[in-house]
Amino acid sequence: EVQLVESGGGLVQPGRSLRLSCAASGFTFDDNAMHWVRQPPGKGLEWVSGISWNSGGIGYADSVKGRFTISRDNAKNSLYLQMNGLRAEDTALYYCAKGALRAAAGGAFDIWGQGTMVTVSS
Amino acid sequence: SYELTQPPSVSVSPGQTATITCFGDKLGDKYAYWYQQKPGQSPVLVIYQNTERPSGIPERFSGSNSGNTATLAISGTQAMDEADYYCQAWDSSTGVFGGGTKLTVL
């Protein structure tokens, strides 16, 4: 069974850091790009970042550029999101999603995890 | 930045065809994708590359994309289709989602 399991969310103060993880199973992890997509409570979806199959291509939404860093470890079938300088507007459910392509941009998000909640508040 | 615009809500009677639109500048020159999200659940891909259905998605789901508008159609709508639907495309290597459409089956 194809599965993505996120972890690492929690309550954090503004300006602090948090690292999210996503454990993948049931597919050949290094065959596909991976992405982070977030959803603020009661609101819509926002693409956050994507990374190509070999980490050679990376992209970020303007809203997180310079503060968030995406990475992956193909040996561990894992995806990560390092979030620095967190703001209240970063409060959201963060989903890990499998890309349909190898490239960091393009294609569908064909498998989604259940999400991990990040709350930024003092 | 690129924007995709969807109607906030659409209502349909059971058994009828629901149509959800997604507007973006020259969207027809890009691939459009559609996701279904039911309350408390993660999104599910229902249409990719404008018209293609992933395995396991019922045939009543179909898509089209031309000009500035992509459309998701659900024929013979069932109560189980009640959900939020999001369109998505790529622009300058950035993923863009529409604001979402709440489909009500009544």
Interface residues (C-beta under 8 A of the other chain):
Chain A: H35 V37 G44 L45 E46 W47 G50 G59 A61 D62 Y95 A100 A104 A105 G106 G107 A108 F109 D110 W112 G113 Q114 G115
Chain B: S1 Y31 Y33 Y35 Q37 S42 P43 V44 L45 Y48 Q49 P54 Y86 Q88 W90 S93 T94 G95 V96 F97 G98 G99 G100
